[in-house]
């Protein structure tokens, strides 16, 4: 038997070199392989809710390949889930620059525009979604929400119904139908659609806020507060629900609490809505100078957000700066994509500045919008008083009361108009309607006393006050 010989040193060296090369080849990865690995990890972490880890992996993708569209899209989605709204939006915008046909990015930008109420800016994003996919349910729903906000209810209904025809039971479209019926003052139908949406998605913030608005309209403040709070908890990464809850608190007389709620938002999670809303609440508190200070830099940047000019108009008005207030109102009314309710506020600023002609021009621009609030009819009536047409004012206020029976502001304006026309008996009857619903309201009591003094002599007013005091005691 021949004994096997040991390999020579040269053979060993060659073998070691080959093994080393094989090992190096096995461990070394191309940039494409690294990108693929990091992207896969990012997607995995994002699906598991590990947002911080996902952000790191998507950032690694972009280090390897700065032009990776899917890496940037993943990073944008991770930022949005983290609540870093402004950074997410910037990344989505970069994605659509690099890939104009990125449906995901356009959808995210459209959703952000709808949730933040940027009705002009969101229009091209919705159009892009529907150009890429004409039957996209989310795109159709976003289109419906935009049309609804601008007062185009028929168009909104068509979009929501088309979305539901493409995907029966789609949560976003169910919520849209709820919003539509709420705007049309059909609370039972609205509630039904919101609850259908919540049955499929119990944490849907838009459905919860919809129920909150319904409860608020019905005077159920505790129920409304709970619905708004639930929506905020469900939508922790979305500012919309937090802002709606803050609006509710401010409307209930808790403006400082509302400010604190918004100031608690981390800087990276905030966007322009936060300073604008804080300024709005400062106006409620009478801190008009603070509000103007917050809004002035945004005004100088000419940011096309109607809310900025709405706040400025109110703040200047509260400061007694009537011309500046009217300038802000004019700018607001001239902007594209301004909801009708904001135009009504602009008209009321013009009325306060004794410019009924401009107020009427603004109100006429929304005259074909269905289901306008009672403030529209109130403003129309006051325009006619400003133009010295009291009979027409009375007719418009009465028309408004047919739509909103018992509305206290319309009734009070009607009584003032009737007094202006020396229709004292009619005015007393209108005031009595108000006193029947709220017998201790100081405004109603004062108006009735003055009217009695005017029509029946000074003792009549005093007798009325004494009788009222006896009833109260």
C-alpha positions in Angstrom: 0.0 0.0 0.0 1.3 3.4 -0.9 1.3 5.9 1.9 -0.3 9.2 0.8 2.2 12.1 0.8 1.5 15.4 2.6 0.9 18.4 0.3 3.8 20.7 -0.3 3.9 24.3 1.1 3.1 25.7 -2.4 0.0 23.6 -2.7 -1.2 24.6 0.8 -0.7 28.3 -0.1 -2.6 28.0 -3.3 -5.4 26.2 -1.5 -5.6 28.8 1.2 -5.7 31.6 -1.4 -8.5 29.9 -3.3 -10.4 29.4 0.0 -9.9 33.0 1.0 -11.1 34.2 -2.4 -14.2 32.0 -2.1 -14.9 33.3 1.4 -14.5 36.9 0.3 -16.8 36.4 -2.6 -19.4 34.8 -0.3 -19.3 37.6 2.2 -19.1 40.6 -0.1 -22.4 41.8 -1.5 -23.1 44.2 -4.3 -24.8 47.5 -3.7 -28.0 46.1 -5.3 -28.0 43.2 -2.8 -27.5 45.5 0.1 -30.3 47.7 -1.1 -32.6 44.8 -1.5 -31.8 43.5 2.0 -32.2 46.8 3.7 -35.5 47.5 1.9 -36.8 44.1 2.8 -36.0 44.7 6.5 -37.6 48.1 6.3 -40.8 46.6 5.0 -40.7 43.9 7.6 -40.2 46.3 10.5 -42.9 48.7 9.1 -45.4 45.8 8.9 -44.7 44.9 12.5 -45.1 48.5 13.7 -41.4 48.9 14.5 -41.2 52.3 13.0 -37.8 53.4 14.3 -36.1 50.3 12.9 -38.0 50.8 9.6 -36.8 54.4 9.3 -33.2 53.3 9.8 -33.4 50.6 7.2 -35.0 52.8 4.6 -32.4 55.5 5.3 -29.8 52.8 4.7 -31.4 52.1 1.3 -31.0 55.7 0.3 -27.4 55.8 1.5 -26.7 53.0 -0.9 -28.9 54.3 -3.7 -30.1 58.0 -3.2 -32.4 57.6 -6.3 -34.3 54.5 -4.9 -37.9 55.5 -5.3 -39.2 52.6 -3.3 -36.8 53.3 -0.6 -37.9 56.9 -0.4 -41.5 55.9 -0.5 -40.9 53.4 2.4 -39.2 56.1 4.4 -42.1 58.5 3.8 -44.6 56.0 5.0 -42.5 55.3 8.1 -42.2 59.0 8.8 -46.0 59.3 8.5 -46.6 56.3 10.8 -44.2 57.9 13.3 -46.2 61.1 13.1 -43.5 63.2 11.5 -46.0 64.7 9.2 -43.9 67.5 7.6 -41.0 65.2 6.8 -43.3 62.6 5.4 -45.0 65.0 3.1 -41.6 66.3 1.8 -40.5 62.7 1.0 -43.8 61.9 -0.7 -43.4 65.0 -2.8 -39.9 64.0 -3.8 -41.2 60.5 -4.8 -43.8 62.0 -7.2 -41.1 64.2 -8.7 -38.9 61.1 -9.4 -41.9 58.9 -10.3 -45.0 60.9 -11.4 -46.9 57.6 -11.7 -46.4 56.5 -8.0 -50.0 55.8 -7.0 -49.0 55.3 -3.4 -47.3 58.6 -3.0 -50.2 60.5 -4.7 -52.7 58.7 -2.5 -50.8 59.7 0.6 -50.5 63.3 -0.4 -54.2 63.4 -1.3 -55.1 61.9 2.1 -53.0 64.5 3.8 -54.5 67.3 1.9 -58.1 66.1 2.7 -57.3 65.6 6.4 -55.7 69.1 6.6 -58.4 70.8 4.7 -56.1 72.1 1.9 -58.8 72.0 -0.7 -56.9 73.9 -3.4 -53.6 72.1 -3.0 -55.1 68.7 -2.9 -56.9 69.0 -6.2 -53.9 68.0 -8.4 -53.1 65.1 -6.2 -56.6 63.6 -6.4 -56.6 64.2 -10.2 -53.2 62.3 -10.4 -54.7 59.4 -8.5 -57.7 59.1 -10.7 -55.7 59.6 -13.9 -53.5 56.6 -12.9 -56.5 54.6 -11.7 -59.9 56.0 -12.5 -61.7 53.5 -10.3 -59.5 54.0 -7.2 -61.8 53.9 -4.2 -59.6 56.1 -2.0 -59.2 58.6 -4.8 -62.9 58.8 -5.5 -63.6 59.2 -1.8 -61.0 62.0 -1.5 -62.7 63.7 -4.5 -66.0 63.4 -2.7 -64.7 64.9 0.5 -63.2 67.8 -1.4 -66.4 68.5 -3.3 -68.4 68.3 -0.1 -66.2 70.8 1.7 -66.6 73.2 -1.2 -70.4 72.9 -1.0 -70.8 70.7 -4.1 -73.0 68.1 -2.6 -74.3 66.5 -5.8 -70.8 65.9 -7.1 -69.7 64.6 -3.7 -72.6 62.1 -3.6 -71.7 60.9 -7.1 -68.1 60.3 -6.1 -69.0 58.4 -2.9 -71.5 56.2 -4.7 -69.1 55.4 -7.4 -66.5 54.4 -4.8 -69.1 52.1 -3.1 -70.1 50.6 -6.5 -66.4 49.7 -7.1 -65.9 48.4 -3.6 -69.1 47.8 -1.6 -68.5 48.4 2.1 -65.3 50.5 1.5 -64.8 52.2 4.9 -63.6 55.5 3.6 -66.6 55.7 1.2 -69.0 54.8 4.0 -67.6 57.6 6.1 -67.9 59.9 3.1 -71.6 59.1 2.9 -72.0 59.8 6.6 -70.3 63.2 6.1 -72.7 63.9 3.2 -75.8 63.2 5.2 -74.5 65.1 8.2 -74.0 68.2 6.0 -77.6 67.7 4.7 -78.9 67.6 8.3 -80.0 64.0 8.1 -78.4 62.7 11.4 -80.0 59.3 11.4 -78.7 58.4 7.9 -75.3 59.9 8.8 -75.1 57.9 12.0 -76.0 54.7 10.1 -73.1 55.1 7.7 -70.6 56.0 10.4 -71.6 53.0 12.4 -71.3 50.7 9.4 -67.7 52.1 8.9 -66.9 51.5 12.6 -68.2 47.9 12.4 -65.5 47.3 9.8 -62.8 49.5 11.4 -63.5 50.3 15.1 -60.6 52.8 15.3 -61.6 54.9 12.3 -61.0 58.5 13.4 -63.1 60.1 10.7 -66.1 58.0 11.6 -65.7 58.7 15.3 -65.4 62.5 14.7 -68.4 62.3 12.5 -70.4 60.8 15.4 -69.0 63.5 17.6 -70.2 66.2 15.4 -73.7 64.6 15.3 -73.8 64.5 19.1 -72.6 68.1 19.4 -75.3 69.3 17.0 -77.9 67.5 19.1 -76.6 69.2 22.3 -75.1 66.0 23.7 -71.8 67.6 24.7 -70.5 64.7 27.0 -71.1 62.2 24.2 -69.5 64.4 21.6 -66.4 64.9 23.9 -66.0 61.2 24.3 -66.3 60.5 20.6 -63.7 63.3 19.8 -61.4 61.9 22.5 -61.6 58.4 21.1 -60.9 59.7 17.6 -57.8 61.4 18.9 -56.6 58.3 20.6 -57.2 56.2 17.5 -55.4 58.7 15.2 -52.3 59.4 17.2 -50.2 60.0 14.1 -52.9 62.2 12.4 -53.3 65.8 13.6 -56.9 66.1 12.3 -58.6 64.3 15.2 -56.5 66.2 17.8 -57.3 69.5 16.2 -61.0 68.6 16.1 -60.9 67.7 19.8 -59.1 71.0 20.5 -61.7 72.9 18.6 -64.4 71.3 20.7 -62.6 72.2 23.9 -62.2 75.8 22.8 -65.9 76.0 21.8 -66.8 74.8 25.3 -64.9 77.7 26.9 -61.6 75.8 27.4 -59.4 77.6 25.0 -56.3 77.4 27.2 -56.7 73.7 27.5 -57.0 73.5 23.7 -53.8 75.5 23.3 -52.0 73.2 25.8 -53.3 70.1 23.8 -51.7 71.4 20.6 -48.5 72.7 22.2 -48.0 69.1 23.4 -47.5 68.0 19.8 -43.7 67.3 19.2 -42.1 69.7 16.7 -41.5 66.9 14.1 -45.2 65.9 14.3 -46.5 69.4 13.8 -47.4 71.3 10.6 -48.8 74.7 9.9 -52.2 73.8 11.4 -50.7 73.9 14.9 -49.7 77.6 15.0 -52.8 78.6 13.0 -55.1 76.9 15.5 -53.2 78.2 18.5 -53.6 81.7 17.1 -57.3 81.1 16.6 -57.7 80.2 20.2 -55.7 83.2 21.3 -58.3 85.3 19.5 -61.0 83.6 21.5 -59.1 84.6 24.7 -58.8 88.2 23.5 -55.1 87.9 22.9 -55.3 89.4 19.4 -51.7 90.7 19.4 -50.4 87.2 20.1 -52.5 85.8 17.3 -51.2 88.5 14.8 -47.7 87.8 15.9 -48.1 84.1 15.2 -49.7 84.6 11.8 -47.7 87.6 10.4 -44.6 85.5 9.4 -46.9 83.0 7.5 -48.7 85.9 5.8 -45.3 87.3 4.6 -44.5 83.9 3.1 -47.8 84.1 1.2 -48.7 80.6 2.2 -51.9 79.7 0.4 -53.8 78.5 3.5 -57.1 80.2 3.9 -57.1 79.6 7.7 -54.2 82.1 8.1 -56.3 84.9 6.7 -59.4 83.9 8.6 -57.5 84.2 11.9 -55.9 87.5 10.8 -59.3 88.9 9.9 -60.7 88.0 13.3 -57.6 89.2 15.2 -57.4 92.5 13.4 -61.1 93.0 14.0 -60.7 92.3 17.7 -57.8 94.8 17.8 -60.0 97.5 16.3 -57.9 97.5 13.1 -60.9 97.5 10.8 -59.1 98.2 7.5 -56.5 95.4 8.2 -59.3 93.1 9.1 -61.2 93.8 5.9 -58.0 93.4 3.8 -57.5 89.9 5.3 -61.2 89.1 4.7 -60.9 90.2 1.1 -57.8 88.1 0.5 -59.5 85.1 2.1 -62.6 85.5 -0.1 -60.5 85.8 -3.2 -58.6 82.6 -2.7 -59.4 79.3 -4.5 -60.7 76.3 -2.6 -62.2 78.3 0.3 -65.1 76.5 2.0 -68.4 78.4 2.1 -68.3 78.7 5.9 -65.1 80.7 5.7 -66.6 82.9 3.0 -69.5 83.7 5.4 -67.0 84.7 8.1 -65.2 87.0 5.5 -68.6 88.5 4.7 -69.3 89.1 8.4 -66.0 90.9 8.7 -67.0 93.2 5.9 -70.3 93.8 7.6 -68.5 94.8 10.8 -66.5 97.2 8.7 -69.7 98.8 7.3 -69.1 97.5 3.8 -72.4 95.7 3.1 -71.8 95.8 -0.7 -68.6 93.7 -0.5 -70.3 91.4 2.0 -73.1 90.8 -0.4 -70.6 90.1 -3.2 -69.0 87.4 -1.1 -72.3 85.9 -0.1 -73.5 85.9 -3.7 -70.5 83.8 -4.7 -72.0 80.9 -2.6 -75.7 81.4 -3.2 -76.1 78.2 -5.1 -74.5 76.1 -2.4 -77.1 73.8 -0.8 -77.6 73.4 2.9 -75.8 76.6 4.0 -75.7 77.3 7.8 -78.0 79.8 9.5 -75.2 82.3 9.6 -75.6 82.7 5.8 -79.2 83.9 6.2 -78.3 86.1 9.2 -75.6 87.8 7.1 -77.9 88.3 4.1 -80.4 89.9 6.4 -77.8 92.2 7.9 -76.5 93.1 4.4 -80.0 94.4 3.5 -80.2 96.4 6.8 -76.8 97.9 5.9 -78.2 98.9 2.5 -81.3 100.4 4.1 -83.7 97.8 2.8 -85.4 96.6 6.0 -88.4 94.9 4.3 -86.0 92.7 2.2 -84.0 92.0 5.3 -87.1 90.8 7.1 -88.1 88.6 4.2 -84.6 87.0 4.1 -84.5 86.4 7.9 -88.0 84.8 7.8 -86.8 82.6 4.9 -83.9 81.5 7.0 -86.2 80.7 9.9 -88.3 78.4 7.7 -85.1 76.4 7.2 -83.8 76.8 10.8 -87.0 77.2 13.0 -86.3 78.7 16.4 -82.7 79.7 15.6 -82.0 82.4 18.3 -79.7 84.6 16.3 -82.1 84.7 13.4 -85.0 85.5 15.7 -83.0 88.3 17.5 -82.0 89.8 14.1 -85.7 89.6 13.0 -86.9 91.4 16.1 -84.3 94.2 15.5 -85.5 94.5 11.9 -89.1 94.6 13.0 -88.3 97.4 15.4 -86.4 99.2 12.7 -89.6 99.0 10.6 -91.7 100.1 13.6 -93.5 96.8 13.6 -93.5 96.8 17.3 -96.2 94.2 17.9 -94.4 91.8 15.6 -91.1 92.5 17.3 -92.6 91.8 20.8 -94.0 88.5 19.5 -90.6 87.5 18.2 -88.9 88.5 21.4 -91.5 86.6 23.4 -90.6 83.5 21.4 -87.0 83.9 22.5 -87.9 84.6 26.1 -90.1 81.5 26.2 -87.1 79.4 25.4 -84.7 81.3 27.6 -86.5 83.6 30.0 -83.4 84.8 31.9 -81.2 85.7 28.9 -80.1 89.2 29.6 -80.1 90.3 25.9 -83.7 89.2 25.4 -84.8 90.7 28.7 -83.1 94.0 27.9 -84.6 94.2 24.4 -88.1 93.5 25.7 -87.8 96.1 28.4 -86.6 98.7 26.0 -89.4 97.9 23.5 -92.0 98.1 26.3 -90.7 101.5 27.4 -90.9 102.7 23.8 -94.4 101.4 23.1 -96.1 101.6 26.5 -94.1 104.1 28.5 -91.4 103.8 31.1 -93.5 102.1 33.8 -94.2 99.2 31.4 -90.6 98.3 31.2 -90.1 98.5 34.9 -93.2 96.3 35.5 -91.7 93.7 33.1 -88.4 93.7 35.0 -90.2 93.4 38.4 -92.4 90.5 37.2 -89.3 88.7 35.8 -87.5 89.1 39.2 -90.5 87.6 41.0 -90.5 84.6 38.7 -86.8 84.0 39.1 -87.0 84.3 42.9 
